[in-house]
Amino acid sequence: MCSIEVEGYQFFRARVPDLCNQKRDFHKKIVEEKKQELREQGYAVSDKPCVFEKGGVKGSPDITYIKDGKLALMDIKID
């Protein structure tokens, strides 16, 4: 993927109006593929969204699973 510099959001939306939807769909696809890969490796993967708070900051990881008996979190980034 590549990044582009734009002057403003409206200009960006006018050039590629469906880009946000495309990126969201691509992200969901990658998350589901990684969840399946973790399941195949024997990990217990949650399909429910989870919200955690640490130091007053809330976060919602893309993937929550059990690794070696402990909770593990994973975020998938696409840029």
Buried (B, 14 or more C-beta within 10 A) or exposed (E): EEEEEEEEEEEBEEEEEEEEEEEEEEBEEBBBEBBEEBEEEEBEBEEEEEEEEEEEEEEEBBBBBBBEEEEBBBEBEEE
